[in-house]
Amino acid sequence: MMSATRWDVLLTGARLATLAEDAPFGLIDDGALAIAGDRIAWVGRRTELDTVDHPSAVETIDLGGALVTPGLIDCHTHLVFGGQRAREFDMRLHGASYETIARAGGGIVSTVTATRAASEDALLASASARARALLADGVTTLEIKSGYGLTLDDERKMLRVARRLGEELGITVRTSFLGLHTVPPEFRERRAAYIAEVCDRWLPTLAGEGLVDAVDAFCERIAFTAEETRRLFERATALGLPVKLHAEQLSDQGGAALVAGFGGLSADHLEHLDEAGIEAMAGAGTVAVLLPGAFYALRETKLPPVDGLRAAGVPLAVATDCNPGTSPLLSLRLAAGMACTLFRLTPEEALRGITVHAARALGLADRGTLAAGQRADLAVWNVREPAELCYWIGGTLLRQRWVGGRRAG
């Protein structure tokens, strides 16, 4: 038991999906969970409360048998951006590939133009609306990437919006600097100069301003090479920043092995991941972040090697990849369901993928499970079975959201 002079809240009559390893979903029927400050103070069966010495609770709430899980964690989003790219959706339906659209000046570059033109307040307003949709589906922690500004001032603007969003919504927002997302038009003929600008000027400046929690890149034949990515990661490591990578989405560029070699937090997408990449990730403890929204939106057919990742013991996380071009997905619960249907994850794997393993993909050890000492980020659901969170397609299942020990909705 976590010691405390009092418990602020005692939740009883709950079906707790603790995500502990000792039972499917870590389920505790007729459970109780105590909160002291912003932490979980005690978890167990309600009947066990009579057998342990514990503080009194200021407030006791009977949840009437509702399911409680850790608050959901969306560990890969591009939530801050200007404009939208619905026309590209139409183009893909008429046969244009992602690469064809990108090479014709669409794709990321079109969002860069819209994002540069938008004010910080306008970006905050649009991102807030998208974030609130995710929160309404149980999310309590978000990762947000830059990468649509691609100038120092515009990358700063995006990262400032991400920080402001966390303050406005009262949640944890982890930022990832994604300067190597694509080469902006003004550097098209000066690629090496752009790499130098990102690595030697932008990253140190933004990190020094406290705006960067991790460093990301898009390692792909239409984006940046493994060697260009390596240079960025070397700079990030020198600055004491963890790294992660968009890897093996459209082709095998060896990105997963590269990021694993730097002890990276995660490698994301991974449809073209090979055995060497799997082995490297397993050895480094790098999380595999699966993004079924992009797979669905792009109508991809090559599945990520889930069986190989499982066999190697690589943790599997799931995220929305919310972005304007290839995954306009605003429900992490739906992403988990899609991971089950499209990638054949079990519901338990998917739920662990949007809680405990998503936390690991962000380097956060204080959340993702229901256990004493963990941050009291909780989701209370109007369902009984944990699998229902993946089973129901759409609809409103969330009853309550608790963030840092306080009821947030």
N, C-alpha and C positions, 0 to 999 in steps of 0.2 A: 504493500500500500504506500502511495505517495503521501508523506506527512503533510498535514495542513492544520491550522488552528480551527478552520471551519471549511465546509463545502458551500460554495455559492449556490450550486444547483445540483439536485439529484434527479436524474431521469430514470423512471421505473416503467415496468410493463413494456419493455422494448425487446424486439428480436434483433440482436446485435450481430452484424456481420463484421467481426473484428479484423478479419484477414490474417489472423494468427495461423500458423502452419499446422496446428494439431487437430484440425477438423475441417471438412469442406466449408469454405468461406469463413472459417473460424467462427461458426455460428454458436451463439449462446441464446437459448430460448428463455423467456421470462427474465430478461437481463436487466441490469441496473448499471448506470454510468454516472459517476460523480465528477463535477467540474469545480476546480478551485483556481481562481484567476483565469489565465488563458490556457490552462493545462487540464488534461484528464487526470483526475486524482485516484480513481478506482473504477474497475470494470469487473463484473462477475454476474452470477445469478442473483436474483433478488433475494432468494432464501438465504444466501450466504451473508447477507447484511446482518442477520441475527447472530452470526457466529464470530464476527470480527469486531474489534473495538475501533470505532470510527467517529469522526467529528459529526456534529449535527449539521443539517443543511438549511440554509436560509430559505430555499424554495424547493419544493418537490413537485415534479410534473409527471403524471401518469400518461404514457403515450398510447395506451390501449392496444398494444400488440403491434405497433408500427415497426417497420424495418428501419434500422439505423446503420449507416455505413460511414466510413471516413468521408469528409468532404472531397469532392472530385477534383482532380488536378489535370488541367489541360497543359501538357508540357511542350507543345509545338504549335504556335500561332503566329500569324502575320496580321494581327488585329488592327494595327494603325495604318491606314492608307487613305488616299483620296480617290474619288470616283468609283467606277465599277466596270466590269468587262463582260457584260451580258452578250455583246455582239460576238465576242470570241466563242462563247458557248454555242451560238448559232453557227459560226463558221466550222467548229469541230463537228457539229451534227451534219454539216454538208461535206465532210471528208477532210478538212484541213487538220494536219497534225499539230501538236504542241510546238514542235521544232519549226515547222513551216511558218506558223504564226509569229514565233519569236524572231526568226530570221527576216521576216517581212516588216519588222519594226513594231509589232504588237507585243503581247506578253508583258513581261516585267517593265519594259521601257515605257509602255503606255501608262502604267500606274505610277512610274517615276514622274512623268510629266504632270499628272493630276496631283500627286502628293506635294511636289515642289510648289504648285500654284496655291495650295490650301494653307490657310493660316493655322497656327498652333491650336487656337480655340476651335476652329472648324474641324480639325482632325480629332480633337478631344471629344467633340459632340458626336461625331459619327462612330468613333471607336467605343464610346460609352454605350451607345445603343446596342452595338454588337456584343459587348461584354455583358450587358444586362441580360441578353438572351441566354448566354452561357450560364450565368449565375442562376437564372430561373430554372435551370436543369441540374442544379446541384454543385456547380463549380465554386470552389473557395480559394484556389490558387491558379494563377495564369502565368504562362511564359509569353512574352511578346518580343518579336524581332524587329530590328530596323531593316534597312535594305531597299527602301523605296525612295530614299532621298538622294543618296549617292553624291552629295557634296557634304563638306563638314557641317555647314550650318543646317542643312536639311536632315542629315542623320541625327544631329543634336536635337532638332525639333521633334523628330519621331520618338527618340528616347525620353525626352522631357515629357511628352504626352503619355508615354507608358508609365512613368513615375507618377504623374498627376492622376492617372486613371486608378492606380492602386490607392492613392490617398482619397480620391473622391468616393470610391466604392468600398473602402475599408477592407481590402483583401491584399494578399501577397501577390505582387507582380514581379517576376524575374525577367530581366532584360537580356537580350542577346544582340550583340553588334554583328550585323550581316553586311558589312561593307563590300565583301566579295560575293555579291548576288548576281550582278551582271555588269558589264563595262558600259558606263553611260555614254551617250552619243558624243559628247565633247572630248572623250578620250579614245574614241574608236580607233584612231590611227596612232595612239600613244599608249598602248596597253601597259608596257613596262612602267611608264610614268605613273599610271593609275595605281598599279600594285604598290609602288613605292609610296605614293600619297596615302593610301589606306593603311599600310603597315607602319610607316615611319612618322606620320603626322596625325592622321585622324584617330587611330586607335589609342595612342598614348594620351592625346588631348582629352578624348571622351572618357577614358578610364580615369584620368586625373580629376575629372569633374564629377566622378562618382556615378556615372550614368550606365556603366557596363558591368553586368554580372557574369557574362560568358561571351565567348566569341564563336561565331558560326561562319560557314561558307557554303557555296553551292559548287561542288566538285562534279563537273559534268562536261561533256564535249561541247555543249552550247554555252558553257559558263567558264569555269576556271579549272586549270590543270592541277594534277596532284602536286607538282613542284611549286606552283603559285600558292596553293593552299598551304603547303608545308612552310613557306616563308611567313605567311600570316600566323600560323600556329606557333612557330618559333618566337615570333614577337609577342604573342599572347602569353606564352609560357614565361618569357622573360619578365613580363609585367605581373605575373602571378595569377593570371586569369584562366579558368577552365575552358576547354574547347568542346565543340560538338560539330556535326557535319551533316548536310544534305548529301547523301551518298547512294550511289548505285540505283538511282531512280529510273533513268532512261537507258543506261549502259553501265558496264563494269569498268570503272576507272581506278579501282583499288583504293577508293576513298575510305571504306570501312576499316581496312587494315591500317591506313594512314592515321586516322583519328585514334584508333586503338593504340597505336604506337606512342601517342602523346598522352595516354591514360584518359582519353576523352570520356565525357559524360555519356554521350549517345551518338549513334549513327542512325539517321532517319530516312525513311522510304524503303530502300533495300530490295526492291523487286529483282535486281540483277546481281545480288550478292552471291559470291562464290564461296567454296569451302575454306579457302585461305582466309577470307574475310571473317567468316564465322569463327574460325579457330582463333584469330587475332582478337576478336571482340570477347570471346570467352576468357581468354587469358588475361585481358585487361580489365574485365568487369564492366565493359561498355554496354549500355542498355540499347536494345533494338527498339526504336520507336516506329510503330506501324501506322500508316496514314491512309486508311481505306477511303477517306473522302476524295483524295486526289486520284486514287486508283479508279474509283467509280466515275468521277467527273471526266477523266481522260479516256474512259472506256479501255483501260489497259487489260491485257490478257495474261501477262506473265506475273505469277504470284510470287511474293517474297517467300523464301525457303523456310517456312515456319517449322516444319518437321526437323530440319537441320539445326535451327536455332534452339528448339526445345531439347534436342538430343545433346547439344553442347552445353546446356544449362545457361544460355544467354537470357537475361531478364527481358520480358516482352512488355513494352508500354504501348499505349494507344493514345492518339491525339487527333484533334480536328483538322490541323493544318489550315485553319480558317484563313483564307486569302481571297482576293477578288478574282483571280484568274482560273485556278485549278482546284479549289476546294472551298466554295462559298458555303461552308457548313457551320451552323450555329447551334449544334447540339452535341455535346461530348457523349451523352448517353446513346445517341443515334450512331456516333462513330464506333462505340463499343459493340452495338448490335451489328453494324456492318462488318466489323472485324470478325465476328462469329460467322456471319453468312458468307462473306467473300473470302476470308482467310482461314476459316475453320478453327478459330480459337474456341475454346469452351467458354461458357458464361463466366466461370470462375477466373479463367485466364484473363478475360476481357475486363472484369471488375478489378482484378489486381493491376491490370494494365493502366487503369485510369485513377489508381490510388497509389499503392505502395511502390510499384515500379516507375510510375510517372514521377513520384517524389524523388526517387533515385536518379532519374534522368535529369533532374534539376539540381542535384547535389544537396537535397534537403532531407536530412535524417530525422526531423522532428515531426513528421506527419505521414499520412498514408495508411496508418493502422489505428485501431482503437485499443490503446494500451496506456497504462499509467505512465505519466511523464510526457506523453505526446501532446502536441498542440491540440486544443479542443476545437478542431474544425470538423463539423459533423453535417450529415445530410439525413433528414428524416423523411421517409417515403410512405406514400399511401398504397403500399403493397406488402405482401408477406414474404414472398420468395425472392432471394437475390437475383435469380435468373430472369425475373420479370423486368429488371432494369435494362436488359438486352432484348428481351422478347417483345415488349410493346414498341411499336413503331410510331413515334410521335406521341402527342398527348401530354398532359401535365400530371406527373407522378409525384413531384416534390411537395411535401407538406411544410417542412421547416428547414432552414439553413442556419447553422451556428458557425461563427467565425471568431476564433480566439476566445472562446468561452461565452460569447454573447450571441443571442438570437438575432439574426440579420434579416429574417424574412420567412 
